[in-house]
Amino acid sequence: MIAGELSSASNRALMFALGNLVKGTVLSEANFEVSVREAREKCRACSREFRLAPPFFCCPACGKPASSIEEGRKVYIDYYEGE
């Protein structure tokens, strides 16, 4: 599972929720891994992509305010393995 840096989802909370979700199912013995994806921004003015650095969300190249978050806000299951 991947949790974005800006998703407000902590690894501990995700593991707790997943653990309770699978109780009594065929997944009850499953192992879960949560990785954090860093927040990435793309500047509309100069098209540079960069890592967000709160509290100042400005482009390091041109100084314009950040305009579109490209990565780091979602929580999703990247893949699963099993039989």
C-alpha positions, -999 to +999 in steps of 0.1 A: +000+000+000+012+035-008+003+065+013+010+100+001+030+123+023+000+148+022-027+122+026-032+126+064-030+088+067-005+075+092+011+042+087+000+031+122-036+040+115-036+022+081-021-010+097-047-009+124-075-005+099-063-032+076-057-056+106-093-051+117-107-053+081-093-087+074-102-104+108-121-136+101-113-136+064-089-156+042-066-126+045-063-128+083-027-140+081-017-115+054+013-092+058+009-056+049+035-031+039+029+006+038+053+029+020+051+067+019+053+085-014+068+120-012+047+150-022+057+163-057+046+196-073+047+209-109+051+246-115+027+260-141+050+289-148+083+270-156+071+233-157+097+223-132+087+193-110+100+195-074+094+181-039+070+201-018+086+217+013+060+230+037+053+257+048+065+274+017+051+258-015+070+278-040+090+267-071+127+266-063+135+276-099+113+306-105+099+314-070+062+313-082+036+297-059+031+260-064+002+253-086-006+216-090+002+187-067+014+158-089+019+132-062+016+126-025-021+131-017-036+096-024-037+063-005-039+032-027-030-004-029-001-007-054-001-045-058-009-077-040+005-112-042-013-144-033-029-176-045 
